[in-house]
Structure formats: C-alpha cells, structure tokens
Amino acid sequence: MRLINKLKQFERQYAFIRWATAEEYGKIKYVGDDFIEFEVISVDTMEYAETVLINSQLILEVVIGGSDISRIIAEVSSQLTND
C-alpha cells in the first residue's frame, strides 16, 4: 500500500508530519493523488499558522497518535466556544 492511500484514511485529523525541509504539527485537510494539503498549527498559540501543500514523495514521517497530538487536540478543543 502506498503512503498516499493510507493517508486518505486520516483526512481531517491532527498529525505530526516531517517532510524534506520541515516538520510541523497540524491538521491533514486534503489528500490528493500526488500531494497533501496540511494546515500547520502554531504550537505556541494553538492557531492555524499557514496551509502547506506537500508533495507526497517528500514525506518522511507521519504521526497520527501520541501524547503530543492528544495535547494539541485538547488545547484546540478547549478554545472552541459553545454556541
């Protein structure tokens, strides 16, 4: 199975991604055939800092779960307001 096929299962989930030139925490917004759209979260402010399009061949590591991801989900969730 190709990495891009596996990542399609994790669209709209928080993850840590390391690619050729950087590594960031964020949310996988969209997974296409040759790239992914990744919304980077600033760990200091817990706000979306930028959207990055990453060539799937440049991705070195993807972490979907773990304590750091859980912390980010908890902090982002605590900032949501009840309407």
C-alpha positions as CSV (number, residue, x, y, z in Angstrom):
1,M,0.0,0.0,0.0
2,R,1.3,3.5,-0.9
3,L,1.6,6.2,1.8
4,I,-0.8,8.5,0.0
5,N,-3.5,5.8,0.0
6,K,-3.1,5.2,3.8
7,L,-3.1,9.0,4.5
8,K,-6.6,9.3,2.8
9,Q,-7.9,7.4,5.8
10,F,-6.7,10.2,8.1
11,E,-8.1,13.3,6.3
12,R,-9.4,15.9,8.7
13,Q,-7.3,14.6,11.6
14,Y,-4.4,16.1,13.6
15,A,-1.0,14.8,12.9
16,F,2.7,15.5,13.0
17,I,4.4,15.4,9.6
18,R,8.1,15.5,8.8
19,W,9.0,16.2,5.2
20,A,12.1,17.1,3.3
21,T,12.5,20.7,4.6
22,A,10.4,20.9,7.7
23,E,8.4,19.3,10.4
24,E,5.1,20.6,11.8
25,Y,2.0,19.7,13.8
26,G,-1.3,20.4,12.1
27,K,-4.4,19.0,10.5
28,I,-4.5,17.0,7.3
29,K,-7.0,18.9,5.3
30,Y,-7.0,17.0,2.0
31,V,-5.1,14.1,0.5
32,G,-4.8,14.1,-3.3
33,D,-3.0,11.7,-5.7
34,D,0.3,13.4,-5.6
35,F,0.1,15.9,-2.7
36,I,-1.5,16.6,0.7
37,E,-2.9,19.9,2.0
38,F,-1.7,20.4,5.6
39,E,-2.9,23.2,7.9
40,V,0.0,24.0,10.2
41,I,-0.8,24.8,13.8
42,S,1.4,27.1,15.8
43,V,2.2,25.2,19.0
44,D,2.6,28.4,20.9
45,T,-0.8,30.0,20.1
46,M,-2.7,26.8,19.0
47,E,-3.9,28.8,16.0
48,Y,-3.6,27.8,12.3
49,A,-0.5,29.5,11.0
50,E,-0.4,28.5,7.4
51,T,-1.5,25.9,4.8
52,V,1.2,23.9,3.1
53,L,0.9,21.7,0.0
54,I,3.4,18.8,0.4
55,N,4.5,16.6,-2.4
56,S,3.8,13.0,-1.2
57,Q,7.2,11.8,-2.3
58,L,8.9,14.3,0.1
59,I,7.1,13.0,3.3
60,L,9.5,11.2,5.6
61,E,7.3,10.6,8.7
62,V,3.7,10.9,9.8
63,V,2.5,10.5,13.4
64,I,-1.3,10.3,13.9
65,G,-1.5,9.5,17.6
66,G,0.6,10.0,20.7
67,S,0.8,12.3,23.7
68,D,1.8,15.4,21.7
69,I,-1.1,15.0,19.3
70,S,-3.5,14.4,22.2
71,R,-2.3,17.6,23.9
72,I,-2.9,19.6,20.7
73,I,-6.4,18.2,20.3
74,A,-7.2,19.0,23.9
75,E,-5.9,22.6,23.7
76,V,-7.6,23.3,20.4
77,S,-10.8,21.8,21.7
78,S,-10.7,23.9,24.9
79,Q,-10.6,27.1,22.7
80,L,-13.9,26.1,21.0
81,T,-16.9,28.1,22.2
82,N,-20.3,26.7,22.8
83,D,-22.9,28.3,20.6
